[in-house]
Amino acid sequence: MELKHINKLEKPIAVEEIRVMVSPDWVDRWVELDDEVWTSRLKVSEGFLGKEIWISRDVPGEINVVIYWADYDIWQSHDKSGWCIELDQQMEQRMEGHLLSMEFKFKKNQNFKCYEMSNV
């Protein structure tokens, strides 16, 4: 195992965490819509590094999204722009009442990716 320090001389990677709850039978549909609505826009956004979607085995309808940003300030400038609100509204409309909640974890505890471990 190798423990690697990320961005040792630069700013650490900002990590956005979102907990989404949907009707359990709408999880696959949410993932499809998220790709169409959000991921397609994020891919062309400055500072976007990647995204993970985690589906809970034990809590039906729970989805955890982890988004990696090259810079906290760039990410926050996107968050304050109107397109984020528009995309949230599109998701809510297209989920037809099956989007139950969204919790943005970073507002409580901001995380930065500084290390990763790999089998190299």
N, C-alpha and C positions, 0 to 999 in steps of 0.2 A: 504494500500500500504506500502511496505517496501522498503526503499532505502538501498541497500547493497553495501559496499565498496569491490571491487574485489582486491585480492592480496595486502592487506594492508601492509604487511611486505616484500613483494617480488616485483620483477619488474612487472609493469602493462602489461596486455595482449596487444600485438601488433596487430593492425588491418590493413589489406591490403584491399584496395578498387580498383576495376577495373571497368571501364565503357566500355562496349562492344557494338558496333553497327553492326548489321547483316541485311541482306535483311529481311523485315518483315515476309515473308513466310518461313524463315529458323530459326526462334526462337526455335521451338521445336527440330529441328535437332541439333542446337548448344548445347542445354541443354543435349541431349543424348550423343553427342560427348564429351562434357565437362566431363560428368560422366565417360565415357570410358577412355579418354585420361588423364585428369588432376586429377579428384577426386580419381581415383584408385591409382595414384602415391602419391598424398598428404596423403592419409590414412596411408601410411607406412613411412611417413617422420617425422623425429624427430621434435618435437615442434608444430606439426599441432594439433589444437584443434577442428576445425570445420569450416563449410562453409555455407553461405547463398547465394541464387540466387534470385534476385528481377527482375521481368519483368515489364517494364513500361506500364501502361494503356494508357497514353497520347502520348507517343512518339513511334510509330511503329518501331520495331527492336532494341529498347534499352534494354540492359540487364545490371544490376549492380550486381557485385559479391563482397561479403564481406567474407574475410578469416581471421580467428583468429589464432594467433600464441602465444605460451607460452613465447617466448622470441624474441625480435627484432633481436639480433645478430645471433641467429640460423636461423631465417627466411632469413636474408640477406645473410648468407653463402649458403643457398639453391639457392637463386636468382642469385648468381655469378657462380654457377656450370653449367656444360654443359647440364644437363638434362632439365632444364627449357627452354633453347633455342630449344632443340629437340622437346619438347612437343608443344611449340608455332608453330613450323614449321609443325608438324603433324596436328594440328588444322587447320592451314591455308590451307594445301593441301586438307584435308577432307571436308572443307567447300566450295571447288570448286568455289572460287571467291565471295562467299556470306558473308565473314567476311570483313566488311567495315572498322572498326577501333577498336583499343584498347587503352584506356587511363588509365595509372596507376596513380591514384590520390595520392598515398603515396609519390610520388616524389616531390609533391608540398607542401603537408601538412600532416605530419605523425600523425596518431591518435593512442591513447592507450585507451583501455577499462579499466576504473577505477571504474565505478559504474554501477549498473543495478537496475531497479525497477521491483518488481513482486507483484502479487496479492496472498499473502500467508496468 
